[in-house]
Amino acid sequence: MKLRMALMTVSLSLSAAFVLTLFCACTFAQTTGHEVPLRIAITFDDLPAQGSLPAGTTRIKIAFKILEVLHNAAVPPTYGFMNGLATERQPDDFAVLEAWRAAAQPLGNHSWSHMNLNSHSLDEFQSDVIQNEALLAQLMKKEDWHWFRFPFLAEGDTPAKRAGVRSFLSQRGYKIATVTMSFNDYLWTEPYARCKEKNDAKAITAMEESFLSAADESITYYRGLSHTLYGRDIPYVLLLHIGGFDAEMLPRLLQLYRDRGFQFVTLAEAEVDEFYRNSVDPHLPPAPDMLEAAMAERGLSLPARVSLAPLLDALCR
């Protein structure tokens, strides 16, 4: 009980830094003389499967639920970044990719095995990316699948590796699908599966509240960074995962973004912004492609954030 109360208390609190950054964002909107529309592109990683399955569901049911919510909410085409190895390990999961395409949703490359570039050689990583392409081409046919999302958002642990992978991606016609808003939604996947197995309704309710609170906090956080850096809201790219808890929470999550004034746009529409230029065109020199990195480049300190990982990890053990 104490653990659940702590989870709810921590997740619902905003630090003074977040309040200040939100004040700055609101002040900017007022001084421009007009309200600038907020834009956000939804993206999903780790198709066809992420994390443990909650009791009473399947991968394809999770996919159908997410696709239905996206359709009902009139969200524009939403890239799912896929790892082909999952279909080799669990052939039935190929149906998730087929369902995604049947719903006219696009797919992008997330590498074959979800390989971390920082812990592998450039040659190994390049081979892993290429191995994913045949399946992508099969599923996407004549549509554009040349968007790449780095697994773990790891773009290389050395300057040589970072430059090398950008050259490789440029030669193969890729654009990098940068992430500029995240609340680590994947952290709820495993606890939800455990709590669902134990039928712990109180714990699940606490998780639902903390999930939405964390998403709301991330809006304040990233808008604050954007206004500190550029005096405006860039179009944001949100990272989500195709997990069981995301499927349950997606209707409320999308409504949260709408309530905060966001319009849903495509990945391509978001990344036409100048902030993303060096990612969309990777033959250009490396540049910060996340707001945190842009802050670090300018020597600016990041506001503190509270991690819910330890509290979530302890639930329903």
C-alpha positions as CSV (number, residue, x, y, z in Angstrom):
1,M,0.0,0.0,0.0
2,K,2.8,2.4,0.9
3,L,4.5,1.6,-2.4
4,R,1.3,2.4,-4.4
5,M,0.8,5.6,-2.5
6,A,4.4,6.6,-3.2
7,L,4.0,5.9,-6.9
8,M,0.9,8.1,-7.1
9,T,2.5,10.9,-5.1
10,V,5.7,11.0,-7.0
11,S,4.1,10.7,-10.4
12,L,1.6,13.5,-9.7
13,S,4.1,16.1,-8.5
14,L,5.8,18.7,-10.7
15,S,9.1,20.3,-9.6
16,A,9.5,24.1,-9.4
17,A,11.7,23.8,-12.5
18,F,8.8,22.3,-14.6
19,V,6.4,25.0,-13.4
20,L,8.9,27.7,-14.4
21,T,9.5,26.2,-17.9
22,L,5.7,25.9,-18.4
23,F,5.3,29.6,-17.3
24,C,7.9,30.6,-19.9
25,A,6.2,28.6,-22.6
26,C,2.8,30.2,-21.8
27,T,4.4,33.7,-21.6
28,F,5.8,33.2,-25.1
29,A,2.5,32.2,-26.6
30,Q,0.9,35.3,-25.1
31,T,3.6,37.7,-26.3
32,T,3.4,36.5,-29.9
33,G,-0.1,37.9,-30.2
34,H,-1.5,34.7,-31.5
35,E,-1.7,31.1,-30.3
36,V,0.8,28.9,-32.1
37,P,-0.7,25.5,-32.7
38,L,1.1,22.6,-31.0
39,R,2.0,19.7,-33.2
40,I,3.0,16.2,-32.4
41,A,3.8,13.1,-34.4
42,I,3.0,9.7,-32.8
43,T,5.5,6.9,-33.5
44,F,5.7,3.3,-32.1
45,D,8.8,1.2,-31.6
46,D,9.5,-2.5,-31.4
47,L,6.9,-3.9,-33.7
48,P,5.7,-6.6,-33.7
49,A,6.2,-7.2,-29.9
50,Q,7.3,-5.3,-26.9
51,G,7.6,-6.8,-23.4
52,S,5.7,-9.5,-21.6
53,L,2.1,-10.3,-22.6
54,P,-0.5,-9.5,-20.0
55,A,-2.8,-12.4,-19.1
56,G,-5.8,-12.9,-21.4
57,T,-4.4,-11.2,-24.5
58,T,-2.2,-11.8,-27.6
59,R,0.1,-9.7,-29.7
60,I,-2.4,-9.4,-32.5
61,K,-5.1,-8.3,-30.0
62,I,-2.8,-5.5,-28.7
63,A,-2.1,-4.4,-32.3
64,F,-5.8,-4.4,-33.2
65,K,-6.6,-2.3,-30.1
66,I,-3.9,0.3,-30.9
67,L,-4.9,0.5,-34.6
68,E,-8.6,0.9,-33.6
69,V,-7.8,3.7,-31.2
70,L,-5.6,5.5,-33.8
71,H,-8.4,5.2,-36.4
72,N,-11.1,6.4,-34.1
73,A,-9.0,9.4,-33.0
74,A,-8.3,10.3,-36.6
75,V,-4.5,10.2,-36.0
76,P,-2.7,10.5,-39.4
77,P,-0.5,7.7,-40.7
78,T,1.7,6.5,-37.8
79,Y,5.1,4.9,-38.3
80,G,5.8,1.7,-36.5
81,F,9.5,0.8,-36.3
82,M,10.0,-2.9,-36.7
83,N,12.5,-5.6,-35.7
84,G,12.3,-8.5,-38.1
85,L,14.0,-11.0,-35.8
86,A,10.8,-11.1,-33.7
87,T,8.9,-12.7,-36.5
88,E,11.6,-15.4,-36.8
89,R,11.4,-16.2,-33.1
90,Q,7.6,-16.1,-33.0
91,P,6.2,-16.5,-36.6
92,D,2.6,-15.8,-35.4
93,D,3.7,-12.3,-34.7
94,F,4.1,-11.6,-38.4
95,A,0.3,-11.0,-38.3
96,V,0.9,-7.8,-36.3
97,L,2.9,-6.4,-39.2
98,E,0.3,-7.5,-41.7
99,A,-2.4,-5.8,-39.6
100,W,-0.4,-2.6,-39.3
101,R,-0.1,-2.5,-43.1
102,A,-3.7,-3.5,-43.7
103,A,-4.7,-0.4,-41.6
104,A,-2.6,1.7,-44.0
105,Q,0.0,2.4,-41.3
106,P,3.6,2.7,-42.5
107,L,6.6,0.8,-41.2
108,G,10.2,1.9,-40.7
109,N,13.5,0.3,-39.9
110,H,14.5,-0.3,-36.3
111,S,17.2,-2.8,-37.2
112,W,16.7,-6.6,-37.5
113,S,17.5,-7.5,-33.9
114,H,17.1,-4.2,-32.0
115,M,20.9,-3.9,-32.0
116,N,22.6,-1.3,-29.8
117,L,25.2,0.5,-32.0
118,N,27.1,1.7,-28.9
119,S,28.0,-1.9,-28.0
120,H,28.6,-3.3,-31.5
121,S,30.9,-2.6,-34.4
122,L,29.8,-0.4,-37.2
123,D,30.0,-3.3,-39.6
124,E,27.8,-5.5,-37.4
125,F,25.2,-2.8,-37.1
126,Q,25.1,-2.0,-40.8
127,S,24.5,-5.7,-41.5
128,D,21.7,-5.8,-39.0
129,V,20.0,-2.8,-40.6
130,I,20.3,-4.3,-44.1
131,Q,18.9,-7.6,-42.9
132,N,15.7,-5.9,-42.0
133,E,15.2,-4.3,-45.4
134,A,13.8,-7.3,-47.4
135,L,10.9,-7.7,-45.0
136,L,10.2,-4.0,-45.0
137,A,10.2,-3.8,-48.7
138,Q,7.9,-6.8,-48.8
139,L,5.4,-5.2,-46.5
140,M,5.6,-1.6,-47.6
141,K,5.7,-2.4,-51.4
142,K,6.0,1.0,-53.1
143,E,5.5,3.1,-50.0
144,D,8.4,4.9,-48.2
145,W,10.0,2.7,-45.6
146,H,13.3,4.7,-45.5
147,W,12.9,6.1,-42.0
148,F,15.3,4.7,-39.4
149,R,14.9,4.8,-35.6
150,F,18.0,3.9,-33.7
151,P,17.4,1.1,-31.1
152,F,17.9,2.5,-27.6
153,L,18.3,5.9,-29.4
154,A,22.0,5.0,-29.5
155,E,23.7,6.7,-32.4
156,G,27.3,5.6,-31.7
157,D,29.7,5.9,-28.8
158,T,32.5,7.4,-30.8
159,P,32.7,10.3,-33.3
160,A,34.0,7.9,-36.0
161,K,31.1,5.4,-35.4
162,R,28.5,8.2,-35.4
163,A,29.9,9.7,-38.6
164,G,30.1,6.3,-40.2
165,V,26.6,5.3,-39.5
166,R,25.2,8.6,-40.8
167,S,27.2,8.1,-44.0
168,F,25.8,4.5,-44.3
169,L,22.2,5.7,-43.7
170,S,22.6,8.5,-46.2
171,Q,23.9,6.1,-48.9
172,R,20.9,3.9,-48.4
173,G,18.4,6.8,-48.6
174,Y,17.4,6.9,-45.0
175,K,16.0,9.7,-42.9
176,I,16.5,9.4,-39.1
177,A,13.3,9.4,-37.1
178,T,14.4,11.6,-34.2
179,V,12.6,11.6,-30.8
180,T,11.8,14.9,-29.1
181,M,9.2,13.8,-26.5
182,S,9.2,10.7,-24.3
183,F,8.1,9.6,-20.9
184,N,9.6,6.1,-21.0
185,D,6.2,4.4,-21.5
186,Y,7.9,1.0,-21.8
187,L,8.5,1.1,-18.0
188,W,4.9,0.2,-17.4
189,T,4.8,-2.9,-19.6
190,E,6.3,-5.5,-17.3
191,P,4.6,-4.3,-14.0
192,Y,1.3,-4.3,-15.8
193,A,1.8,-7.9,-16.9
194,R,2.6,-8.9,-13.3
195,C,-0.3,-7.0,-11.8
196,K,-2.7,-8.3,-14.4
197,E,-1.6,-11.9,-13.6
198,K,-2.3,-11.2,-9.9
199,N,-5.5,-9.4,-10.7
200,D,-4.3,-6.4,-8.5
201,A,-6.8,-3.8,-9.5
202,K,-5.6,-1.2,-7.0
203,A,-2.0,-1.4,-8.3
204,I,-3.3,-1.1,-11.9
205,T,-5.3,2.0,-11.0
206,A,-2.2,3.5,-9.5
207,M,-0.3,2.7,-12.7
208,E,-2.9,4.3,-14.9
209,E,-2.7,7.5,-12.9
210,S,1.1,7.5,-12.9
211,F,1.3,6.8,-16.6
212,L,-0.9,9.8,-17.5
213,S,0.9,12.0,-14.9
214,A,4.3,11.1,-16.4
215,A,3.0,11.9,-19.9
216,D,1.7,15.2,-18.7
217,E,5.0,16.1,-17.0
218,S,6.9,15.3,-20.2
219,I,4.8,17.8,-22.1
220,T,5.8,20.5,-19.6
221,Y,9.4,19.3,-19.7
222,Y,10.0,19.2,-23.4
223,R,8.0,22.4,-24.1
224,G,10.2,24.1,-21.6
225,L,13.4,22.9,-23.3
226,S,12.1,24.0,-26.7
227,H,11.2,27.5,-25.5
228,T,14.5,27.8,-23.6
229,L,16.4,26.9,-26.8
230,Y,14.3,28.4,-29.6
231,G,11.6,30.6,-28.0
232,R,8.9,28.5,-29.6
233,D,7.4,25.0,-29.8
234,I,9.0,22.8,-32.4
235,P,6.8,20.0,-33.8
236,Y,7.4,17.1,-31.4
237,V,7.9,13.5,-32.2
238,L,6.6,11.2,-29.5
239,L,8.1,7.7,-28.8
240,L,5.6,5.0,-27.7
241,H,5.9,1.2,-27.7
242,I,3.5,-1.5,-28.9
243,G,3.0,-3.0,-25.4
244,G,0.0,-4.2,-23.6
245,F,-0.3,-1.3,-21.2
246,D,0.1,1.3,-24.0
247,A,-2.8,-0.4,-25.8
248,E,-5.0,0.0,-22.7
249,M,-4.0,3.6,-22.0
250,L,-3.8,5.0,-25.6
251,P,-7.4,6.4,-25.7
252,R,-6.8,8.5,-22.6
253,L,-3.2,9.3,-23.6
254,L,-4.3,10.8,-27.0
255,Q,-7.1,12.7,-25.2
256,L,-4.5,14.2,-22.9
257,Y,-2.5,15.5,-25.8
258,R,-5.6,17.0,-27.4
259,D,-6.6,18.6,-24.1
260,R,-3.1,20.2,-23.9
261,G,-3.7,21.7,-27.3
262,F,-1.8,19.4,-29.6
263,Q,-2.7,18.5,-33.2
264,F,-1.6,15.1,-34.5
265,V,0.6,15.3,-37.6
266,T,2.7,12.8,-39.6
267,L,6.4,12.1,-38.9
268,A,7.3,13.8,-42.2
269,E,5.2,16.8,-41.4
270,A,6.9,17.2,-37.9
271,E,10.4,16.7,-39.2
272,V,10.2,19.3,-41.9
273,D,11.0,21.7,-39.1
274,E,14.5,23.2,-39.2
275,F,15.4,21.4,-35.9
276,Y,15.3,18.1,-37.7
277,R,17.3,19.1,-40.8
278,N,20.5,17.2,-40.0
279,S,18.5,14.0,-39.2
280,V,16.3,14.1,-42.2
281,D,19.5,14.6,-44.3
282,P,22.1,12.4,-42.6
283,H,24.8,13.3,-45.2
284,L,25.0,16.6,-43.2
285,P,27.3,16.7,-40.2
286,P,26.0,15.3,-36.9
287,A,24.0,17.8,-34.9
288,P,22.0,17.5,-31.7
289,D,18.8,15.7,-32.7
290,M,17.2,15.5,-29.2
291,L,16.3,18.6,-27.1
292,E,18.5,17.3,-24.2
293,A,21.5,17.2,-26.5
294,A,20.8,20.7,-27.9
295,M,20.7,21.9,-24.3
296,A,24.0,20.2,-23.5
297,E,25.6,21.7,-26.6
298,R,24.8,25.2,-25.4
299,G,26.0,24.4,-21.9
300,L,22.5,24.7,-20.4
301,S,21.4,22.6,-17.4
302,L,18.5,20.3,-17.7
303,P,15.6,20.6,-15.2
304,A,15.6,17.7,-12.7
305,R,13.2,14.8,-13.5
306,V,11.9,12.1,-11.1
307,S,12.3,8.5,-12.3
308,L,9.5,6.2,-11.6
309,A,11.5,3.1,-12.6
310,P,12.3,1.8,-9.1
311,L,8.7,2.2,-7.9
312,L,7.2,0.5,-11.0
313,D,9.8,-2.3,-10.9
314,A,8.7,-3.1,-7.3
315,L,5.0,-3.4,-8.1
316,C,3.3,-6.8,-7.9
317,R,6.4,-8.7,-7.0
